């Protein structure tokens, strides 16, 4: 079985982000004897409706004595789009199984709001603090945490990404991994330059912004920075994009033309906690369903959009200012790492009735 080769493709077909899955049902049970056999299709019925897949995955479980061949088929069909195989192995001496998953889950387009949270943000006692922009919370919010995807990306990064350099003040295009906490002072990282491509930073730990870090070079091609963490984010300095939108002074409205939050994206697990303090600020988006954002004092601000479970910026003069350029068509996509499945846009499941005459 380990030497199985695909000689004839099975009827399940994946191509150009479309999965076609035929289901054959024999009209009557019976026995086949010697002689001619005639097959006749009696009816055709579409099973799925609608056939456009959004934010869903399709899982296929195959049990067969040729399970290695099935595994090879799906890997060849998908090519370099991703890894469709979740699990495979022997069941007994003659048969094995393959679990396949198709359908990359994109981040939900909710960034037209300043805050999306499960609970109502705590009302600040200071009139200079608060949220400038739309807030959605409670029953209107049903966004699943991305813990598994973060951990899968960490596994992929640990195996295949470059180690984040500790002695470079300017980070250029590439995929980087930190095994442990990331302190921007320790890593001497001052600038992230995306002029030659996107930058991905995966942190198996927490992030402490103790020295200013800013993103530049995004203007021509719209490249971006994506940061993944399974820990927390402590904002003890500034983390922002290009020219700062910050205007010193309590409650001062930022220079809205200089807010470019879409080019800096932080993704966290349901245990994620972003802490704001002093007079620091973050310009970007935060996507950590189940996580939290808290201000512990000072005038620390966020410019962009936040998707978490709890928001409490009542402990000072902090504000969250929405980036109005984040309309409902802005849909950041998570880095393809770990076992994130290849994209599927269309699902075509059809049942064929089959009559057999012998």
Secondary structure, 3 states (H helix, E strand, C coil): CCCCCCCCCCCCEEECCEEEEEEEEECCCCCCCCCCCEEEEEEEEECCCCCECCCCCEEEEEEECCHHHHHHHHHHHHHHHCCCEEEEEECCCCCEEEEEEECCCCCCCCCCCCEEECCCCCCCCCCCCEEECCEEEHHHCCCCCCHHHHHHHHHHHHHHCEECCCCCCEECCEEEEECCCEECCCCCCCEEECCCCCEEEEECCCEEECCCEEEECCCCCCCCEEEEECCCEEECCCEEECCCCCCCCCCCCCCHHHCCHHHEEEEECCCCEEEECCCCEEEEEEECCCCEEEECCCCCEEEEEEECCEEECCCCCCEEEECCCCCCCCCCCCCCCCCCCCCCCEEEEEEEEEEEEC
